[in-house]
Amino acid sequence: MDDSLIESSDLSLARKSVIPGEGFFIPDSLEESQEEQAAADALDGASVAVVADPDADGLACVALIRELYGDDPTADGGDDSDAPDTAEDNSSDTESDLSLDADAVVEDAPGRVSHDVALVPAGPHDLEDGIEYVAEYGTEGIDLFVCDLCPDRYEYVEDELDAAVETADTVRWFDHHQWEDDVAAAVRDAGAELVVGDSDEECSADVALRSLDHDFPRHYTELAAVTRDHDLWIREDPRSDDLADFSYWSDAEEYVDTVMRHGPDLPEEVVEFIEEQRVEKEALIRRAVDRADVREIGPWTVGVTYGRCSQNEVAEAMREKGADASVVVKPAGSASIRGTDEFERCHEVARQVNGGGHPKAAGCKPDIYDDMLDYANHWTTRGAVTKQVILDAFRELVPEDVADGEPTDSDGDQ
């Protein structure tokens, strides 16, 4: 295939808004091979491993753990420059991210600083791979941390966690998502020390901060607080959007090193970089908001749209227009579900369609894509089938006495 056909940088915003980024078209086998090699390189000689979601919350946990173990971000020839890495796509599709392009190309990082605390990035859908890499490539007696990740079912991680427990000296797991009781019990029975915070009150960085026995400098405490401000969608601290955006647009190692030095007060060069990137981000948000539609489902007003965009800002715009819940369907086939005080059952919707998350924030990817023709239909219809599957999941939650009188609707597209 001609590289120019999948290159995003030269596309008009109208086209970029409705089709996936170039990472989507990289075969999973190649991406997995690159991820495995990167994990093996990171784990070589490391005494600690952190399997973490590479968003601001997960990476804040990595920063805290590196501080705990005295892992200096500028040691061993590391560059103390504040200039950000401007790689276009470097983040996996996490449901608390900025997802301008949720399907990332795995980036090589030649010459990257070797850390004693190795970062193994993993999203909700490849958590088991991250744990498996530690079991396979980690040194005997390594300390393993898993941060900001929650398996929907224990069997998804059972074999990998058993192997990691055999390899590692200790396994500690910090999270704040909604855990099923049986899954949490099984993880603990396997030998992991699991600490799950209240998802309405804490982010994973909060959980790590209070669980780690260390006198952290003040900027780490502030980092956790500002990370929480975005991750729980409080949005009272303007720095939280900067952290979330920088975690998406920068290389994960670059982000960790920067916040270890500066906490939530990002240096001027980074802020300037973020502002440049936001020009396109805001344009993609406007397009997704403009094509949004509204459905009345039982007692709830549900906003639904499609596009490559920042789902949180789009959901906020739909909330301001009266939506109790919002669905943002992505060109890659996944979707983000966001709630309000009037709808706190997003995770229940997501679990019906191959996903999970929080009461007010969840994600999923319906298992409806059998071949590329299904994806072609997804792009040309602006996610019509995916929208309908997720809206049907909302209907499953409608009380019977309300559902009996609910009118049917059709799912049109703009």
N, C-alpha and C positions, 0 to 999 in steps of 0.2 A: 504493500500500500504506500502511495505517495505520502511522505511525512506532512506535506502542506495541507492534506485533507483533514488532519486531526490536530494541527497546530492551532492553539487557541489565540495566540497573541495578535494574529492578523485578522481575526474575525470581527465583523460588526457586532455591536452590542445586541442588536435584534437577534442575530443568530447565536451568539454566545449565550444568551439568556435561555435558550430552549434546548440546547444539546450539551452532552457531557464534555468535560475537559479531556485532554489527550490521555491522561492516565487511565481513563475508562477503557481505552482501546488496547492497552497493554495486557497480554494474556496473563491470567492468574498464575500460571506455572512459572513464567519469567519473573513476575513480581515477587512470588513466594521465594524463588531461588535467591533473588537479590536481598530480600529481607532476612533470609536465613544466613547468608554470608555476612551481612552487616551485623547480625546478632552474634555470630561466631567471633567476628573481629572484636566487637565490643567486650565480649565476655572473656577473651583471652587474657589471662593473668589477673582478672578482677576478683576481689574478695567479697564483693557485694553486688547484687543484681536487683534492679528495680524494673518490673514489668508494669508499665503505666500507660494510661490513655494520654496521647500526646497533645492534649489541650492544655489551657492555662492551669486548670486544677490539677491534673495529673502531673504536669511538669513542675508545679510548685512543690508537690510531694518529693519529686526527685531532688530539687534544690535543698529541701530540708534534710533529706537523708544524706546528701553529699556534705552538707555542713556538719551533720552529726558525726560523720566518719572523717572529717578533716580533709575532704577532697577539694583541693584548691582549684578553682576554675582557670587560673592562669599558670598553673604549674606545668612542668615538662615542656616548656617552649610554647605554651598557649598564648594566643594573641590577645592582648588586653584592649584591642580596639573596640569602640562602641558601634562601628558601622555594621548594619544588619545584613544578613544574607538575604538576597532578593530572589531566591528560588521561587518560581511561580506557584508550584504545587508541591507541598511537602507534608501534608497532613492527611491522616485517615479520616473516614467518615464517622466522627463521633457525634453524639447527639447533644453535646453541650458546646459544639464548636461554632465557628463563623461560616462554615461551609460555603464559600464561594465556588469551590470546585471540590467536591467530596471524594473524588476518585483520583488519588495522587499517584504520580510516578515516584518510585523509590529513588531517592537521590544518593548518589555516591558522595562520599566526603573524604577525598584523599587528603592525607596529612592531618586528619582530625586528632585532637589531643586524646591520649589514652587516659581513661579515668579508672580509678580503683573501684568506684561505684558505677557499674555499667548500666546504661539505659537501654532497655529493650522495649521499644514502642509497640503497643497493641491496642486495637480497638475492640469494641464489644463483640464483633463477629470473628475475631481471630485471637481472642484471649488465650485459648488453649495452645495456639502456636507459640506465643511468647513464653508461656510456662514450659512448654516442651523444649524450647531452645535452651533455657537455663538448665534443665535436666540433662540435656545432651552435651552442651558446650561449657557449662559452668564447672569450675574446679570443685573437687570434693570438699565439703565443709563450707561452701559459700553461704552467705546470708542472703535470703531471698525476701524481697518486699513486692507485694502486688497492690497497686494503688489506682483508685478511681475506676474500678471495673467490677462488674457483677454478672456472673453467669445466670442465664435464665433457668437452666436446669443443671443439676450437679453432674449428670452423665456427660455433659459437654466437656468438662475439665477433669473428670474422675481419673482417667489413666495418666494424664499428664501431671496432675497434682501429686499422685502417688509416686511417680518417678522423681519429681522435683523434691519431695520430702525425703526420699532416699538419698539424694545428692546433697541437699542443703543441710547446714547445721541448724538453722532456724528459718521458719517461714512465717512472715507477718503480713497481714492483709488489712489495708485501710480503705474504707469506702463510705459512701453516704447514699447510695441508691436504695431502692425498695427491694429488699431480699425476702424471698420465700423462706419460711421458718425451716423447712426440711433441707433446703439448699445450704443455709447457714450452718445448720447442725452437722451436715455431712462434711462441709469444709473444715469445721473444727475437729470433727472425729478423725479426719485424715491427718491431722497434726499441725494445722495452721492456726496461728493466733489471729482471729478475725475480730476487728473492731468496726462496727457500722454506726455511723452517726445519724442523727435525725435529719432527714433530707429537707425538712422545712427550716432547719436552724443552722446546719453546718454543711460546708463543702468538704471534700476529702482532705484538702490541705489543713483545715481545722482539726480533723480527726488525727492526722499525722502529727501536727504540732503538739496536741495535748497527750499523745500516746508515746512520743519519743522522750526519753529521759535525758534532756539536754537543756542547758541555759542558752536559748537562741538569742542572738542579737535582735534589737528592736525591729530592724527592717524586715526580718522574716515574719514577725508577728503582724506587721502591717501588710506584708505580702499576702498572708492567709486571709486577712480581713477584706482586702480589696478583691482578691480572687473570689471570695464568697459573695461579694456585692454583685458580681456579674453572674456567677454560676447559679445563684438562687434568684437571679433576675430582680434584685433589689434596686440597683442602678441609682444609688445615692452618691456614689463616688465616681467622678468623671474619669479617674485613672483606670477603672475596671474595664471599660471598653477598650482602652489602649492595650491593656494586658491581653485581653481576649483576641484582639486583632493581631497583635504582634506574635502571639503563640501560633496563630494560623499562618501568617505570612512569612515567618522566619523558620530557619532550621531549628529542630527541637533542641539540639545541643547549644546553639546560639542563644536561644531563649533562656535555657537554664543558666548558662554562664552569666547572662546579662542580669537576671533577677537576683542571682547570688551576690553580685557586686552592688546592685542599685536598689533592690527591693522593688516596690511598685512605682518608684519615681524614675521612670525611664529617661535615659539621657537624650539630649536635644536631637542628636542625629537619628535616633530611633523614632522619636515623635515625628520628625519631618518625613521620614520614610513612610510611616503609617498614614499621615495625611495625604501623601501622594497616592497611596493605594486606595484610599477611601473614595476618591473621585469616581472610579469605576464601580466600586461597591455600591455607592448610593444610586448610581444609574440603574444597576441591576435590581436593587430593591424596588425602585419606582416601577419598573416593568412588571415585577411579580405582583405588586400591590394593584396595579392598574388592571391586571387580568383576573383578579380575585373575584370569587362568586360566594354567595351565601346560601346555606341550607338550614331550614328549620327542622330539627330532628328531635321529636319529643319535646322536652322542656328547654332544649338548648338551641342557640343560634351558633352554627358552625361555619366559619370562614374557610374556604379552600382555594388554593392557588397552585401554580406550577412554575418552576423556573430555577435556574442556577442563581442562588441569592443567599443572603444572610438571613436565616430563618427566624431568628429572634426579633430582628427589627421588623420584618414583614408581619410576623404574628402580632407584634405590638400595634402596628398600623391597623390590622384587622380588629384587634380588641377595641381600639379607639372608635371604630365604626360600629361597635355593638356586638362583636363576636364573643361568645362565651368560651369557645375553643377554636383553634386554628389548625389547619392541615396544610403543610407546604410540601408538595411532591417535587422531587428532584429529577432532573434528566437521567441520572444514573439508576433510577428505579426505587431508591429509598425515599423515605418521607419523615418529616419532623412533625410532631404533634405537640401543641402548646395549649395550656389551660389558663384559667383565671380563678378567682375566688368562687365563681359560679360553676366551674367545672374542674374538679380535682381528681379525674379518673383517666388521665392520659395513658398511664402505664397499663390500665385494664384494656384500653383500646389497642395499644401496641402489641400486647401479648397475644391477641387474637390473630395478628398478621405478622408473626415472625419477628417480634421485637420486644421492647421493654423500656424501663426508665423510671421516672418520677411521677407523682400525681399531677404535677403541672408541666412536666416536660418529658417527652419520651420520643423514641424513634423506632422505625421498623423498615423492613424491605419485604413486601409480600412475595411469596413464592409463586409467581405467575409468569416468569420469563423463561420460556423453554428454548428459544433460539433468537437470532438477531432480528427476525421478522417481528417478534413480539416487541423488541426494543424500538424498531422502526415505527411500529404502530404507537408506541408510548410517546415518541418524540412528536410525531405528526398530529396526534390527538391531544397533545399537552397533558398526558398522563391520565386519560379518561378512565381506563380500567382500574388503575391504582387508586384513583380518587374514589371510585365506586366501591371497591373492596374495603377501603378504610371507613367510608361513610356507613357501609353496612355493619362494620364493627361497632360504630357509635349506636346504631339502631338496636344492636343486641343488648345494650345497657339500658335502654328505655324501659321504665316500669310498664308492666302489662296494662294497667288501667289507662296509661297515657298512650301507649302504642296502639291500642285498639282504635283510637280515634285519630291516629296520625295519617295525614294525607301522603300519598306516594309522590315522589318527584323524579325528575330526570336530571342527569348530570351533564349539563351543557358546558361548552368551552368557549373561551374568548380568544 
